[in-house]
Amino acid sequence: MRPILPLIVLTTLLQACTLTPPAPMPPIGSCGAAGLQGLVGSPVALLPADGPWGALRVIRPGQMVTMDYSESRLNVTLDAADIILTLACG
């Protein structure tokens, strides 16, 4: 009976080491950023007040932002003159 105990322990350890599959990536462009890329280089005032995004986050130079990801949030990165540098979901 003793030779079985190490086999059970080894099997349990190997099962604990198995990798879980990665979480699926959210759909690209679900916040509408793809359709707004023509606004890059324009003043932020030209950004529509409403759109398909669930939330809008305006990021100014030096501003700290959280690293959480929300596929429905539109991130608008501006320069010091409030010109749009990037539009991306997240």
TORRO-930730 format. One record per residue: x, y, z negated of N, C-alpha, C in turn. Coordinates in steps of 0.02 Angstrom, whole numbers, plus 50000, padded with zeros to 5 digits. Atoms other than C-alpha are relative to their C-alpha. Example, Ala and Ser with C-alpha at 12.3 -4.5 7.8 and 13.67 -1.06 7.14 Angstrom:
2
500454994150000506154977549610500455006050000;499584994150003506844994749643499615005549963;
% end
This chain:
90
500414994050000500005000050000500435006350000;499574994150003501465011749970500215002750068;499804997249935502005013050154499455004250032;500564996249970500285020150197499995007149973;500034993450030500425034950077500435005150038;499614995249960501875043450172499685001450068;500324999149935500935040750335499405004749994;500574995650011499375049250264500245007249989;499734993350013500415063950201500265003150064;499744997549937501305065650368499445002050048;500574998549956499665065150464499655006449978;500334993950027498905078450350500425006150016;499564994349985500415089750374499985001850074;500034998749928500365087850562499345003250020;500654997049985498515092050567499995007349978;499984993150025498855107850466500415004550046;499564996149956500155113350594499725001150070;500284999249933499025112650746499825007350011;500144993149983498785129050835499265000950018;500684998449980497085137050852500035004150064;499994996149938496645144251022499915007449985;500084992850011496785163251036499285002250014;500664997249990495215173651028499955002750072;500064997449932494525178251200500075007550002;499914992849991494975195451264499325003150017;500634996749982493535207851272500005002250073;500024997949931492935213251443500355006750010;499644993849985494025226651522499515005150027;500424994649974493175243251550499305000149972;500675000250027491675239851439499785006749970;500184993450027491735257951376499905005150056;500094995549943491665265551550500625003950020;499384996449985493485271351556500194999550074;499805001049930493745264151731499665005250046;500364995249959492425275851804500185007349986;499824993150019493175291251719500725001750016;499294998949987494975289551780500135006250043;499934993949960494685304051900500065006349957;499944994250045494645315651747500695000849970;499324999450026496465312151701500325006150033;499704993849976497365328851717499525005949997;500514994850005495755338751688499915002149927;500164998150069495215348651534499494995349969;500465004550035494305338351403499285002550003;500684997149996492815350151421499614997050058;500345003049943492415341351587499754992949986;500225006750017492135324651499499255000349985;500724999950013490265320651501499854998949926;500195000550071489405322251332499734993149984;500275006750013488555305351351500264995350054;499755005049952489095289351436499894993149972;500105006950022489195270551417500384998149937;499615001650059490385271451271499585000349937;500365000250064489775267251097500255005549953;499704994850041490965279651015500545003450041;499494996149965492175292951074500535002049949;499454998050044493895295550995500475004350041;499554995349967494875310851049500655000149959;499355000550033496735309151009500445005750024;499574994349984497785324851003500734998549982;499305001450013499695325750998500154999949925;499815000750070500395319750831499464997449954;500555002450042498705313750769500074992649986;499985007150019498695297350674499334996850015;500615003749986497425284350728500064992949972;500005006850024496915267350663500164995350058;499825004949949497475251750756499434995050014;500565004549988495755243550753499775000650073;500215000149931495015238750920499244999550004;500725000249987493245242550976499905000550075;500065000249927492855237551155499535005250028;500484995149975491445250251167500235007249986;499764993250015492485265151104500445002650056;499584996749949493225277251231500525004249963;499464996150027494925283851179500235005050052;499794994649955495375300551258500635003149969;499384997150024497195305651237500125006650035;499914993349973497535324251259500705002549989;499374996550013499065335251274499855006249958;500084994250043499325351351176499515005250028;500464995349968498275361151302499304997050011;500645003649993496785348951286499874997550070;500055003249934497145341151456500004992549989;500055007250008496655322851471500614996650030;499425003949978498185311551481499804992850017;500235006849988497345294551467499284999149977;500675002250019495615286851456500024992449997;499955007350008495535269151387499494997649949;500445003250049494375257451295500434997849941;499655002550059494855252651120499815003649939;
% end
